[in-house]
Amino acid sequence: MTKLLTMLALLSYASTCIRLLCYRRGLANYRIHISVVAWFLIVATGTCALEIMLGYAHPSFGQVCIALTLCLLVYRAQGNVANIIRGMQ
């Protein structure tokens, strides 16, 4: 069970980080505060994925649920952090 949770968390964090890195703004307006939030998400998810790959982190069930939820939100918004934030308001 622990290996399954670890793999789920690793895949969730890595795919979230990659999706955010590959986002293309297109005609959307540039907003610095959204870019800073996106940058923090990229750094945080990338760091978590690296920690799991290197064996420093062992995610719990709750952490895996949070990672999967964040991954689903990012993919649903097609990598657009502004759409995720706008959905909360």
HUKA-V629139 format. One record per backbone hydrogen bond with DSSP energy under -1.0 kcal/mol. NH is the residue of the N-H (numbers start at 1). CO is the residue of the C=O. E is the energy in kcal/mol with one decimal. If there is no record, write none. Layout:
nh-><NH | NH>
co-><CO | CO>
e-><E | E>
This chain:
nh-><5 | 6 | 7 | 8 | 9 | 10 | 11 | 12 | 13 | 14 | 15 | 16 | 17 | 18 | 19 | 20 | 21 | 22 | 28 | 35 | 36 | 37 | 38 | 39 | 40 | 41 | 42 | 43 | 44 | 45 | 46 | 47 | 48 | 49 | 50 | 51 | 52 | 53 | 54 | 56 | 57 | 64 | 65 | 66 | 67 | 68 | 69 | 70 | 71 | 72 | 73 | 74 | 75 | 76 | 77 | 79 | 80 | 84 | 85 | 86 | 87 | 88>
co-><1 | 2 | 3 | 4 | 5 | 6 | 7 | 8 | 9 | 10 | 11 | 12 | 13 | 14 | 15 | 16 | 17 | 18 | 25 | 31 | 32 | 33 | 34 | 35 | 36 | 37 | 38 | 39 | 40 | 41 | 42 | 43 | 44 | 45 | 46 | 47 | 48 | 49 | 50 | 51 | 51 | 60 | 61 | 62 | 63 | 64 | 65 | 66 | 67 | 68 | 69 | 70 | 71 | 72 | 73 | 74 | 77 | 80 | 81 | 82 | 83 | 85>
e-><-2.3 | -2.4 | -2.5 | -2.5 | -2.4 | -2.5 | -2.7 | -2.3 | -2.8 | -2.6 | -2.3 | -2.1 | -2.4 | -2.5 | -2.3 | -2.3 | -2.2 | -1.8 | -1.8 | -2.0 | -2.3 | -1.8 | -2.5 | -2.4 | -2.4 | -2.3 | -2.4 | -2.6 | -2.7 | -2.7 | -2.2 | -2.4 | -2.3 | -2.2 | -2.3 | -2.6 | -2.1 | -2.4 | -2.4 | -2.2 | -1.2 | -2.0 | -2.0 | -2.1 | -2.4 | -2.6 | -2.3 | -2.5 | -2.2 | -2.5 | -2.4 | -2.4 | -2.4 | -2.4 | -1.9 | -3.0 | -1.6 | -1.1 | -2.4 | -2.8 | -1.5 | -1.1>
